[in-house]
Amino acid sequence: MDQPPFTRLGRTFRPRRLVTGLWQMADQERDSRPFDLDAAAEALLGYARAGFDTFDMADHYGSAEIVAGMVHRTMREAGETPPLILTKWCPPPGPMDTGTVRKGVETALQRLGTDRVDVMQFHWWRYEDQQYLDALTHLAALRDEGLIGEIGLTNFDAAHLEMLLDHGLPIASNQVCFSLLDRRARNDMARVAAKHGVAVLAFGTLAGGFLSERALNQPEPQDIQDWSRMKYKRFIDQAGGWAVFQSLLRVLDRVAQRHGVSISNVATAWTLAQPGIAACIVGTRLTEREHRADNLRALSLRLTADDLAEIEATLNALTGIPGDCGDEYRKPPFLTASGDLSHHLDELPAPMTVTEGPGRSWALSGSIWEEKAGFARAVRSGRRILVSGTTATAPNGQPVCPNDAGGQAVYALDKVRAAILSLGGRPEDVIRTRIYLRHASDWESVSAAHARAFGSARPANTLIGGVDLIGPYLVEVEVEAELPE
């Protein structure tokens, strides 16, 4: 189950090729259902001793951290190599000062009963709230202190992953959805991972168990009770529906029978063969069922060129999942267990401070220059929102990605979107953008960032190169939006 290590910035990160996922513990404990933690720990110990000794969990996966910590302690006291612990910190948007970040890590350490988190994976709900950069900066300091082995991300898209890497943050991994149904990560994400040596950890590989014989030639399920299957049924629907999915299963079944393995083995082996994929996270329902012996067969399965061609031909009939990795948590179509997350996102606090005046509203980002030069990040007058020239300046006042125009564009355009959102607008309301470049040769990466930020609005745009910008910046952006009546 071993693989070559991923080495970045002098540190080595070596996950197993198959990671044991503990998300379903949250479902098993849903609505205060009784759950035997000792029995769960005993079952998980069996996984670790069978070689499945990399565990993935999160602060909101019920008692997963506690159970994993019980296994870690048992193995440590027995003189065995303890499991590799990957957990997640998913804080609500808000100030990310050093005390807040340290408390997030220490809470995980307390639940795990360890003195270090092997990999702390960070999730952030909205890129427009740029305090995530503060959080990751403080996590890097805690990594240097030894409380964290490595920093991972979860559900970040390729553009923001690359921006953070170009900014110099020591990101070791990014956990994203990837399967035969959801192939987004083999596009830009695979390129970024290969360029920077980042491990992509794939979850959803078996689509909550739908990619198995249990679903083959079965009627479409109507009443789904567990969260995992609720979520991945949405992916099936988005990819073309149950009939198209059955066609895929029949092809996978033919391939499986040729090799004497299961459909799940084929799905896992296919995923592990994709560019950039370091590991598959295979979920388990502890104390209910386990598929260790079957899962191990996926590691020795080598799909032939004919197998891959047959599978690829079937995949061409599926509808691609739109957007980039993690978009399903941030914008429609919301492909999550609970479905539409619009209400959750609408309840998030405004990314910027808003002040009101006679007939106008101002959005303030907190930049010292807004106060010194007497301007606002954006002004709303009636239905119009005007955003000042905006650069990639971090919350601490330092430039983001000082040598990368594309990364600066990603960050600056997020700040522009933050100002618009804070004043009651949406990205779709943008009608005019102007972009100023220090070097005209940077136009392509900056234009790609513009397309991601405002492509759905198709605003009028002007791009000017060779501009002597103030400060150490490569890009400056100004935007106008007009709200519908």
N, C-alpha and C positions, 0 to 999 in steps of 0.2 A: 504493500500500500504506500510505500515511500515514493518520493519524487525528488528531482533536483531542487535544492533550496532556491528561494528568491532572495537575492542579496541587494539591498539598497543602503547607501550611505554607511557602509561598513557593518551593517547588521544583517543577520540571517533569519529568515522566516520560512519554516518548513511545515506547512499543514499536510495532513494526510490527504490522499486523493479522494477518499470518501469521508465526509464529516458527518457526525451524528447530530441532527437538528432537533432541538427541544421545544420548538414553537408550540406543538400541540399540547404541551402541558397546560398552557393557558386555557385551551378548550376543555381539557379534562377537569380543570378546577372551576370552570365557568359556573356562575350562579351559586357559588359556595358549595359545590358538590364535594362530598367527602373524598379524600384522596390520600392513600397511604404513602407517605414520603419515604418511610423505611423500605417498603417494597419497591418503590420506584428507584431508590438508590441501589438496591440489590440488583435490579434488572439492568440499570445503567452500568454497574460494575462489571456485569457480564459482557456488555459491549466493549468496555475498555480492555478487558483481558482477552477478548477475541481479536484485538487489533484496531477496533473502532474507537481510538482514544483521543480524537479531537472532537470537542463538544462545542456546539454553537447555541447561544441563548441570548436573552436580552433582559433588561430591567423590567419589562412588562410581560414576560413569559411565565406568569404565575410564580411557582416555587422553583423554577428551573435552576436559578443560581444556587439556591440552598441545596438542592439534590446533587448538583454537580460538585459543590463543595464537599458534601459528605463522601462522595467517591474519591475526590482528590485527597482528602484526609486519610481515608482507609488505605489507599495505595501508598501514600507517603509513609504512614506508620508501619506498613508491611515491608518497607524497603523496596517497593516497586516504583518504576517511573510513573509519576502521576500524569493524568491526561493534560493535553493542551487545551486551555480554556479561552474560547472566543465569546465575549459578551458584547452587548450593545448599550450605549447610553443614548436615550432619545428624549432630550429635555424639551420642555415647551419653549417657544421663542421668548427671549427676554435678555436682560443684561448677562453677559458671560464673563464676569470678573473671575479672578483666580480662585477666590473662595468658593464660588458656585461650582466651578469645574472640579476643584479638588473634592468637594462634597459628593459630586456625582461619582467620582472614582472610588472614594472611600466607602460609599454606600455599597458598591459592588464588592469591594474587598471584604466588607463586614458580612455580607450574605454568603460569599464564597468561603470565608474563613481562611483566606490566603493573604500573603503580604505583597502579591503582585498579580495584576491581570495580564495574562500572556498577550492578548490582543484586545484592545478596547476599540470597538467599532462605533462610529459616530453617525447619527442620523439627524437631519435638519429638515424642517418642513417647508421652508420658503426661502429661496435664494435672495429674494429682495430684502429680507432682514439679514443684514450682513454681519451680524454679531457672531455668526458661525466662524468667522475668521479669528475672532478673539478666542473662541472656545478651542479651536484647533491649535492656536499658538500656545495656550496654557496646557493643553494635553501634551504638546511637544516638550514643554518644560517638565511635566510630570514623568514623561518618558526618560528624560535625562536624569531625573531624580531616582528612577528605578521602580516607581509604582506601576508603570506600564511597560510591557515588553515591546509592543508595537502598536501603532495607530492604524486602524482600519476605518474605512467609510462604509456606509450602507446606503444603497439607492441614490448615489450621486451619479449624474450623467457625465458623459465623456468630456464635455467642455469645461465643467466645473472641476472635475478631477484633474484635468491637465492644467488648469489655471492654478490650482493649489500646489501641484507639483512644481510648476515653473516659479511659483512664489517661494519655493524652498522648503515646504513642509514635508516631514518624513512620513509619507503615506505608504504603507506596505501593501494594503489590499483594498478592494472594493467589492462588497457583496451585493449582487443584483440578481433579478429574476432572469433565468435563461433555460430554455428547453426547446424541444421540437416545436412547441406551440409559440414560443416567444424567442425570436432569434435576433433581437435588437443588439445584443452585446457582441455579435461578431462583426459589427460595422466599426464605427469610430472608437468604441470602447476597446476592441481588440487592438486597434492601432496604437492607442494611447498606452495600453498595458505593455505592449511589446516595446515601445519606444522608451518607457521609463522603468521597466522591470517590475511592474505592479502585478500582484496576484489577483485575478478575478475569481471570486467564489460564487458559484452558481447555486441559487436555491430555486425551488419549483421544478426541479429536473423531472420528477415523476408526476407533476401536476396533481398533487394531493392523492395519488394512487389511481388517477384516471388512466395514466399510461401504463396499463397492466392488463392481464387477461380478464380481470374482474369486470372490465368495462366493454370487452370485445363482444360485438353482436348483441348488446343489451339495449333495452329501450331507454330513451332519454330520461334521466332522473328528474322527478318533479318536486320531491320534498327532501331537501338536503339539510341535515342537521348540524354537521360539524363544520367549523370555520374554514378548514383547509379546502374541503371540497366546494364550499360556497365560493371561495375565491377563485379556484381554478376552473370551475364551470363558467365563470365570466370570461376567462381566457378562451375557452372552447367556443363560446358564443361569438366572441370578437374575431376569432380565427376562421369563422365560416359556419359554425353550427355543428350539431351532433352528427348529421349525415356525413359531412366532410371529415369530421374527426374519426368516424368509423372507417372511412377509407384509409386514413393514416394507420389506424390500428391494424387493419388487415395486412397492409404492407409490412409493418413491423413484425407481425406474427409470422409471415412467410420467412423473413430474415431470421427470426428467432428459431424457427424450426430447422432451418438449414444448419444452424450452429448448435442446436440442442440446448438452448438457453431460454430465458423468459423475455417477454416484451419489455419488462422493466430493465433487464440487463442491456438490451439493445438501446433503449432510450438513454441510459446512463453512459454506455460506451460511446455513443454518438456525441453526447455532450462533452465528455472528456477529450474527445478528438478534435474539438473546435479550437481555433486559435485563441490564445490568451487564457483559457479556462484552466485554473490551477487545481480546483477541487469542486466536487458536487456535494451539496448539503442534502442528505437524505433524512427526512423526518421519521420519527418513531413515536408511537403511543405506548409509553412505558407501562408495563404490567398487563397490557391488552394483547399485543401481537409483536412479533419481531421477524425480520427477514434477513438476518445477518448472512446466513449461508448463501442465500440467493444473491444478495447484493455483492458478495465477494466475487461471484462469477463474472461480474461486469468488468473487473479489473484485468482479467486474463482474456477477455473477448477482443479480438481484432477484426473489425469490420473490413471486408474486402472493398476494392474499388467498385465492383458491381453492386455490393450492398449499399454503399454510399450513394451511388448514382440512382438506384431505385428509390431510396428514401428521399433524395433531393427532388426527384421528379414529382413525388407526391407532395412535398412541401411547397412546390410552386403553385399548387392548387389552393393552398391556404391563404387567407388574408393576413398580411403582416400586422403585427401589433404596432400601432402608430407611436411616433415620437422616439425618445431615447430612454435609456434605462432610468427607472425611478419616476418617470412622468406619470405613471398610473396612480401615484400618491399625491400629485400636485395639480393635475388638470384632467378634464374628461379625455377619453373614457376612464372613469375610476374603476380599476380592476383590483379591488380589495375585498376582504371578507365581508365588510359592512356595506360595500357598494359606494354610493355617491358620498364623497367627502366634502362637498361644497359647503355644507353648514359648518363643518369643523374649520375649514380654511377661512370662511367669512368671520368666524369668531376670534381669529388671531388678532393681536393688537396691531395697530398701524405701524409700519416699519419706521416712520419718522414722526417727530413731534409736529403737530399742527396748531397754529395760532389763528385766531379769527380777528378780522377788522371790518370796518364799514365797506361792505360790498366785495370783500376779498378774503381769501384764506391763503396762508403761507405754510409750506412744508419746509422744515429745517432739519438738516442731517446731523448737525452738531459740529460741522467743520469750523475750525477757528477763523477761516477766511470769510465765512458768511457774516460773522460778527465784525471782523476788522474792516471788511470792504463794504458792509452795509447792504447785503443782498440775501435773498432766500434761495434755497435749492430749487423751489418751484413756487409759482403763484397761480391761484385759481381765481378767475374773474368771470362770474356767470358760468357759462358752459365751457369756457376755454381754460386750459392748463398750459402754462409756459414753463419749461424746465431750463434752468441756467446751464451754461457750459459745464460739463461734468467730467471729471477725470477719475482714474482708479486710485483713490486715496483711501487707505485703510482707516478703521476707527482710531488707531493710534497716531494718525497723521502721516504715516509713511506710505510711499508709493507701493502699489501691488504689482507684482511681476515687472520689475523695473526694466528688464531687457526683452519683454515679450509683448508686442502690440496686440496680438490676438487675445492673450490673457487679460490685458488691461481693458480691452473692449468688452469682454464678457463681464468683468466686474463693474465697469462704468455704466453699461446698459442696464445691469441689475439695479444700480442705484437710481437710474432714471425711472425705471419701472416702479421702484419703491416710492419715489416722490408722487408719481401718478396715482398709485394705489392709495397712498395716504390722503390724497385730496379727492377721493371718491371716484376716480377713473379706472379704466382697465387698459391693458396693452392694445386691445382692439380699437380704442378711441384715438390712437395716435394718427395724425394726418401729415406731419412733416418732421423729418429728421435731417440734421446737418452733422457731418463727421469731419473733423480736422485731423490730419496725420502729419507727424513730423517727417516721416519717410514715406513717399508715395509707394514704395515697393511693398509696404505692409497692407495694401488695399485688400488682398484676397482673404487673409485670416480675419481681418476686421469686418469685411462684408459678410463672411460666414456667421460671425457673432451677431451682426445686425439681423440677418435672416432668422436666426433662432429667436431673437428677442421680439421682433416685430413683423416677421414674415406673414403672419395671418392678417395683419392690418394693411399691408402693402401701402405704406405712406409714401408721399413724395420725398425724395432723398437727394441730398447733395453731398458729394465726397470730394474733399480738397486735400491734396498732398503738398509736401514741402513747406509746412507752416512752422514758424518759429514759436512753438508753444511755450507758455510760462511754466517754469518748474521742470522737474525731471520726468516729464510725461511724453508718451508717444502718440496718445490718442486723446481727443476731447470731443464730447458729444453734446448737442443741444436738441431739444425736442419740443414739439407743439402737439397738443391733443385737444379734441373737441368732443364733449360729451353729448350723447343723443338727447333730444328733448324729452 
